[in-house]
Amino acid sequence: MRPDWLQPLALVLASAAIGCIAWSGHVLALPAAVAFPALWSMARSRCAAGVLSAAYFLAASRGLPQGVAAFYQSDIWPGLILWLVASIGFVFVHAALWLRQSGCKRALRYAIAMVLMAIPPFGIVGWAQPITSAGILFPGWGWAGLAAVTAGLAFMTTRYRPAAAVTLVGFWFWSAASWTAPDIRWSWQGVDLQLGNSLGRDTSLARHSDLVATLRLMRRPDVATMLLPESALGFWTPSVENLWQQQLTGTDLNLIAGAAVVDAEGYDNVLVRVSATESEILYRERMPVPGSMWQPWLPVIGRPGGARAHFFANPVVSVSGKRVAPLICYEQLIIWPVLQSMLHDPDLVIAVGNDWWTKGTSITAIQRASTEAWARLFDKPLVMSFNI
């Protein structure tokens, strides 16, 4: 006779393994996450469902403690605390909606959990969502593919899970055998940098001149628009604006780059577009990183500061007649920004990040894989630019 604790322990270990594999940063590994709802449904109690949900989420986001320690240049404890706090929403939703009774009611409960973790407020920390695998399982299917993977995940919680698993694995193998990365059909080019934590902090003329030289060196002959990472231009001021317009004089280049617009109440994390003749603030980030950037408690205690969250603003922007869906850093890890943008049927997806603090972790690779999966699901060209 097996001990009573053996099955719950096996589920927890399997859940952690699934979190590690699916969120390893390899795009074709994402569909491993479809096993999570099956494990969740096998839990014997609400408490067990919460524990295995925690195991999955913590394993999937395992790079966070090290990344936070690097960002704040501190020991590991602040990162561990944030790691555990961030898991609370995921664990609460999946534990609260767990149902002992099998069948349609349990499938509906899991579907509700998916929706809650995709939109604010729980969606603010809605990382590691199995639904992200839709782009690998059903590339090019768009909203039909999203509906198909949602139905498949729900069926994984019922007695029909063997049939659902076989079907999803079949699509997974087919996709892996024929996988192609998102295409670039227009004259765009993303530039990756390796400037560490100096990007956005070194605002000297020499740094701006170096960036201009990098663009000129790397620009392909057919490129009209180049993309630089988040924070590349530092603080966006009239002086920086004039400097870049002067540097681009004599070229037909459109530059899109990250910057910060600061005022007395806080700041906006933005993308700006600048050319030799004009410039504009193109995009204001919908969801900055909670805690390190977005600090909604500061106004409550009467203190200014922190990045503003423009939750449902500017899902698409216009660049050279193209409808562009921008995603800055953290927005690539959660669900609602990309789906909101896709509702507007953009022509192109652009993704930027300043990820120097993630060195030694899989966070940047996960951001890239998630964004690539969404772009493939909706068959959208993708341009990315990261600093490490």
Disulfide bonds with the S-S distance in Angstrom:
none
